[in-house]
Amino acid sequence: MKIKIAGLALLVLVGATLGYAQYYPYSYHASTPGEGYARGMADVIRSRGQAAYMDSAAAVNMTVADRNALHNQLVRTKTFFEMRRVNREARAAENPQKPRSKEYWIRLAQEGKPRRLSPGELNTVTGVVAWPTVLQGGAYAKDRAVVQQLFAKRAATSVLSLEEREEVDHAIQRMTKRFNSQIRAIPTDLFVASQQFLKSLAYEVRFPAA
C-alpha cells in the first residue's frame, strides 16, 4: 500500500514539472557555467549591435534634417530677393515720370573721368579761361587770378611744372569747396555745369597746351 502511494506521488510531481515547462517555455536555465557564459556574451553582442544600428539611424536622420533645413533657408532667401525685385519694379511702374533730385544729378556729374575743355572755355593760344557766371563773383577772385595766371603761362611755355600744377589744383579745390557750400542757392543745371567745369579745369592742367 505504501509503495502505491509513493508511486502516485512521483507521478504527480513529474506531471507538475512537465506542466510548468509547457506554460513557461523560457524558464530554461543553463545546465553548465560555460553554456551560461556563452549565452550571456551573445546577449551582450546582440545589445551592442542594436545600439550601433540605432546610432547609425539617428545620424542619418540628423543629416537629412540638416539638409532639409539648408534647403528651406535657401528657398526663403530666394523668395525674399524675388519679392524685393517685384516690389521695386512695381514702384517704378507706378512712378515712371518721377523727377530726379538735385543730389542725383550732382552724383552723376561726379562720376566718370572729366572731359577736356573746349576752345570756347579755354583759349589754347592765350590761356584765357571763360569762367561760368556763378564763378565770376568776388568770393572766387583770388583763386581765379591764380588759375588764370598759370594757364596763361601754360599757353606760353606749353607745360607747367609739378609745383605749378599743384598750385592750380589747390586753387580749384578751394573754389570747389566754397562753391559746394552754396548748393541750395544755385539752380541745379548751373550747379552741375559749373562743377563739371571746375573738374575739367583741374584735369586740363595735366596736359600740355595744344
Buried (B, 14 or more C-beta within 10 A) or exposed (E): EEEEEEEEEEEEEEEEEEEEEEEEEEEEEEEEEEEEEEEEEEEEEEEEEEEEEEEEEEEEEEEEEEEEEEEEEEEEEEEEEEEEEEEEEEEEEEEEEEEEEBEEBBEEBEEEEBEEBEEEBBBBEEBBBEBBEBBEEEEBEEBBEBBBBBBBBBBEEEEBEEEBBEBBBBBBEBBBEBBEEEEEEBEBEEBBBBBBBBBBBBBBBEEEBE
